[in-house]
Amino acid sequence: MENLLITILLTSIPILLAGLGELVTEKSGVLNLGVEGMMLCGAVAALGSVLIFGNPYIGILFGAVAGILISTVFSFFTITLMTNQVATGLGLTIFATALTGLIGEPFVGKTAASLPKLEIIFLSDIPYLGKILFSNDILVYFAIFLIFFIHFGFQNTKLGIIIRAVGDNHDSAHSIGYSVKLVRWISTSFGGMCAGMGGAYIPLALTPHWSEGMTAGKGWIALALVVFASWMPIRLLIGALIFGGITILQFVAQARGWDVPSQFLNMLPYLATILALALISFKLKHNNYAPACLGKHFLGNK
Amino acid sequence: MYKNFLKIITFLSILVSPFLFTSAYAKTKVGFVYLTTPGDHGWTYAHELGKQMVKKEFGNDVEISIVENVPEGPDATRVIRELAKQGNQIIFTTSFGYMEPTLKVAKEFPNVRFEHMTGYKRTKNVATGNIRFYEGRYVQGVVAGLMTKTNKIGYIGAYPISEVIMGINAFAQGLRSVNKKATISVIWANTWYDPVKEADAAKVHIAEGADILAQHTDSPAMLQIAEKNGALGFGQSTDMGAFAPKAQLFASVNNWGPYYIKKIKQLKDGKWNTGDGPDHWAGNTWGGLSTNMLTLSNFSNMPNDVAKKAQAAHDGIKSGKLKIFAGPLKTNDGKEIIGAGKTLDDGALWGMNYYLEGVTGKVPK
């Protein structure tokens, strides 16, 4: 049971990281549908750099930088040139899928070093909980730290409130002197960094390989999660664990011989995504969680 | 007008040039279609090694074209057709899912010879080649039965097709020949190659108590997860010991080279054929341990007496004394397949849609 819970936690880390990044991006009013593509860039950069330098921590760095770079392309098009965000985001994913396939070609079949487990003294000795929560690699701790960092940041820091202001009413934010475009560039880059790290986590911790399109829809699930969590970081954690759980459940059901078709179980994570989105969009009509300027262009010149 | 005429001539000569080439040289043009990039392990790499043996054997007498990373489906049809158009005389399509695309293109090019691995449908110019993978899996079962402490074996299958199911059943026969208490649980990955899914499946097997893992998928991810968690397992298609030196017990190794060489020689001598008999399960080449199309890598991470028993099982199958599917055989829900004294024939193997005793759960419908 312990082992299963750890597996579920680790499976949910990539979607959690990517989801947190997208949450910040969307809070600033930018809808970036390129999460899947940014994750792939992070994954291929991480694996490639670990193969070259041999150190998995370098992989995190390269994954993050690759995510930032590719998100900059998106920012340039949507924020500066004001192209359609939905179309550009989709284009980014399609482009990145092919690009990473090309870059990753020489890495197919090679094995990279994995992130080591860091046991936290005393805490990791707590029965059950210790092994699940305090005996993981650095990105797990980072992801959990990030949840509280973002939550606290949006509630209590000036920068957080500026980002929210830009996302909720860019004209007002502009009129009191904030640079809407700069804030959006930074938020989108942060989203790219997190997605890159989320993608990097797959070859660095889950399986030490590259295969084309290895994120297998995790980016889309992360996108749906942000809505599912109604833009709240702590709810995002719960959502990510549920999706991680469903992904693992399909294998558990088979291993235990439950009489359910495996194809049906394979479908479950995506089915859950659609259901979550349908429920949320129904609920959305009655609340105002979504940033009011989400997906809208800011036509001012700063 | 004159310019246009030149253009037309140039265009025509480009069109015709491949045919000119084939007639000008006595080289045999050979095409290969690979499912993935070969890398350095697994299914496609085993074919790549076979191709290298072809190159070594024939040298400049063959001209080899390879297309890598061809998805099973409509894309495969396009690629195979392209290879046929380029004048390849014999084309090896090296994955089960290329069956229909190969047959389709073969109809359009009746003078090109096709060799499909590992399907079961043949026509006048489509032959099939296959390896008795299940023979290696019986030996795996013997080793697993002797090595397991939890009596739980985790098996990762690609798709619930008869080729994979007969492997699981052969594994179960080997397992039960030495250990009646152990059981196999199967997780279907629904893919031949996906390191993420294979790793997830392996983690779940271990979390559920399995200490020996076996796979009918292609990546070394399962073995690497086993290595990390102190479990043991078997490599697939090629020796995967380098990926998991402390976890790999041994690997079943596919050896395609001799078969390729034989078929290309037949073509050069004008004796290429698709074998006798009807278009059915056996294909015209289905070799195993006895023909060296299947070999086992070194036994490692096991005590000597286990290795000896594994070797004995290997030798028994190779010499034909040990019959893997000898009766009495019962399915895991108690139905009798055959009684004592009888043995399943090849046709029955290709009709397997049930698990034998020792496997838990049901075959997905």
HADDOCK unambig.tbl for C-alpha pairs under 7 A between the chains (distance, minus, plus):
assign (segid A and resid 1 and name CA) (segid B and resid 207 and name CA) 6.87 0.50 0.50
assign (segid A and resid 3 and name CA) (segid B and resid 207 and name CA) 5.12 0.50 0.50
assign (segid A and resid 4 and name CA) (segid B and resid 204 and name CA) 6.64 0.50 0.50
assign (segid A and resid 4 and name CA) (segid B and resid 207 and name CA) 5.60 0.50 0.50
assign (segid A and resid 108 and name CA) (segid B and resid 39 and name CA) 5.74 0.50 0.50
assign (segid A and resid 109 and name CA) (segid B and resid 39 and name CA) 4.70 0.50 0.50
assign (segid A and resid 109 and name CA) (segid B and resid 40 and name CA) 5.88 0.50 0.50
assign (segid A and resid 109 and name CA) (segid B and resid 41 and name CA) 6.66 0.50 0.50
assign (segid A and resid 206 and name CA) (segid B and resid 196 and name CA) 6.90 0.50 0.50
assign (segid A and resid 207 and name CA) (segid B and resid 195 and name CA) 6.31 0.50 0.50
assign (segid A and resid 207 and name CA) (segid B and resid 196 and name CA) 5.79 0.50 0.50
assign (segid A and resid 207 and name CA) (segid B and resid 199 and name CA) 6.11 0.50 0.50
assign (segid A and resid 207 and name CA) (segid B and resid 221 and name CA) 6.26 0.50 0.50
assign (segid A and resid 209 and name CA) (segid B and resid 195 and name CA) 6.67 0.50 0.50
assign (segid A and resid 251 and name CA) (segid B and resid 187 and name CA) 6.25 0.50 0.50
assign (segid A and resid 251 and name CA) (segid B and resid 201 and name CA) 5.89 0.50 0.50
assign (segid A and resid 251 and name CA) (segid B and resid 204 and name CA) 6.56 0.50 0.50
assign (segid A and resid 252 and name CA) (segid B and resid 204 and name CA) 6.23 0.50 0.50
assign (segid A and resid 254 and name CA) (segid B and resid 186 and name CA) 6.69 0.50 0.50
assign (segid A and resid 254 and name CA) (segid B and resid 187 and name CA) 5.32 0.50 0.50
assign (segid A and resid 255 and name CA) (segid B and resid 185 and name CA) 5.42 0.50 0.50
assign (segid A and resid 255 and name CA) (segid B and resid 186 and name CA) 5.82 0.50 0.50
assign (segid A and resid 255 and name CA) (segid B and resid 187 and name CA) 5.64 0.50 0.50
assign (segid A and resid 255 and name CA) (segid B and resid 205 and name CA) 6.66 0.50 0.50
assign (segid A and resid 257 and name CA) (segid B and resid 360 and name CA) 6.61 0.50 0.50
assign (segid A and resid 257 and name CA) (segid B and resid 361 and name CA) 4.51 0.50 0.50
assign (segid A and resid 261 and name CA) (segid B and resid 364 and name CA) 6.09 0.50 0.50
assign (segid A and resid 262 and name CA) (segid B and resid 188 and name CA) 6.90 0.50 0.50
